[in-house]
Amino acid sequence: MVRQAIGLIETTGTNPAIQAADAMCKAAGVTVVDTVEIGGGYITTIIEGDVGSVKAAVDAGAEAAHEAGELISAHVIAQPHEDLVSAMLGR
């Protein structure tokens, strides 16, 4: 499967991660691929979809995470290489 874009939002705590995922799904036609607890309370939420939708969703998710707690980072990767996706998601 060729992904047009993936988006990542990293937060501190579960509540901001849930708020971000909810806002991203409501903002655009994206799919939550995974949430990764990386330790120290940090959680990364990964979404996928077309580039415009992922950009809009990450913007909305970042705002929601900031309002709900602590946003660490937000990033969009357009046309990610399959090796990157395999390494990140084990697919």
DADA-V784586 format. One record per backbone hydrogen bond with DSSP energy under -1.0 kcal/mol. CO is the residue of the C=O (numbers start at 1). NH is the residue of the N-H. E is the energy in kcal/mol with one decimal. If there is no record, write none. Layout:
CO & NH & E
CO & NH & E
This chain:
4 & 79 & -3.5
5 & 49 & -1.6
6 & 77 & -3.2
7 & 47 & -2.5
8 & 75 & -2.6
9 & 45 & -2.9
10 & 72 & -3.1
10 & 73 & -1.5
11 & 43 & -2.4
13 & 17 & -1.0
14 & 18 & -2.5
15 & 19 & -2.6
16 & 20 & -2.5
17 & 21 & -2.4
18 & 22 & -2.4
19 & 23 & -2.4
20 & 24 & -2.6
21 & 25 & -2.2
22 & 26 & -1.9
23 & 27 & -1.9
24 & 28 & -1.4
28 & 30 & -2.0
31 & 48 & -2.0
34 & 46 & -3.0
36 & 44 & -2.7
39 & 42 & -1.8
41 & 13 & -3.2
42 & 38 & -2.1
43 & 11 & -2.6
44 & 36 & -3.0
45 & 9 & -2.0
46 & 33 & -2.8
46 & 34 & -1.4
47 & 7 & -2.0
48 & 31 & -2.3
50 & 54 & -2.7
51 & 55 & -2.5
52 & 56 & -2.3
53 & 57 & -2.7
54 & 58 & -2.8
55 & 59 & -2.0
56 & 60 & -2.1
57 & 61 & -3.0
58 & 62 & -2.7
59 & 63 & -1.9
60 & 64 & -2.2
61 & 65 & -2.6
62 & 66 & -2.2
63 & 67 & -2.1
64 & 68 & -2.0
65 & 69 & -1.7
70 & 12 & -2.0
73 & 10 & -2.9
75 & 8 & -3.0
77 & 6 & -2.3
81 & 85 & -1.8
82 & 86 & -2.8
83 & 87 & -2.3
84 & 88 & -2.5
85 & 89 & -2.8
86 & 90 & -1.7
